[in-house]
Amino acid sequence: MDSPKTKIGFTKNAKKQYAKPQKRFRDKLDGFFVEIRKNPTVGTGKVERLKGYYGKRYSRRISEKDRLIYD
């Protein structure tokens, strides 16, 4: 069931990265988006709650150096 509060947005840099023809990277992100809509606190990509932020902010690992951060 989709969460009514779930919105997905990109920073300018993330839009550029997502537009690049890296099918594997984009497919992984698309899978994360589906998981986040269903349940943002569990799933693949080593989900971690980030400390030091107001509210609940999480991250998932896309690759060794790239992370998806969302709230």
C-alpha positions in Angstrom: 0.0 0.0 0.0 1.4 3.4 -1.0 2.1 5.9 1.8 0.2 9.1 1.1 3.2 11.2 2.3 5.8 9.5 0.0 7.2 12.0 -2.5 10.3 11.4 -4.5 12.4 14.4 -5.6 15.9 14.8 -7.0 18.6 17.4 -6.4 20.0 19.0 -9.6 23.1 16.7 -9.3 21.0 13.6 -8.8 18.9 14.5 -11.9 22.1 14.6 -14.0 23.2 11.2 -12.6 19.8 9.6 -13.1 19.7 10.8 -16.8 23.0 9.1 -17.6 22.7 5.9 -19.5 23.7 3.6 -16.6 20.9 1.0 -16.8 22.1 -1.0 -13.8 22.3 2.1 -11.6 18.9 3.3 -12.7 17.2 -0.1 -12.3 18.6 -0.3 -8.7 17.1 3.1 -7.9 13.8 2.3 -9.5 13.7 -0.8 -7.2 14.4 1.3 -4.2 11.6 3.7 -5.1 9.1 0.9 -5.2 10.4 -0.4 -1.8 10.3 3.1 -0.2 6.7 3.6 -1.3 5.7 0.3 0.4 7.8 0.6 3.6 10.5 3.3 3.8 12.2 1.8 6.9 13.2 -1.7 5.6 14.4 -3.2 2.4 17.6 -3.7 0.4 20.5 -1.3 0.3 21.5 -1.3 4.0 18.7 1.0 5.2 20.0 3.3 8.0 18.2 6.0 10.0 20.3 9.1 9.9 21.0 10.9 13.2 21.2 14.6 13.7 18.2 15.5 11.5 14.8 16.8 12.5 12.3 14.1 11.8 13.0 10.7 10.3 15.6 10.7 7.5 17.0 7.4 6.1 19.7 6.4 3.6 20.2 3.3 1.4 23.4 2.3 -0.3 23.2 2.3 -4.1 26.9 1.5 -4.5 30.1 1.7 -2.5 30.2 5.5 -2.9 26.6 6.5 -3.7 23.7 6.7 -1.3 20.0 7.5 -1.6 18.9 9.8 1.2 15.2 10.3 1.9 12.7 11.2 4.6 
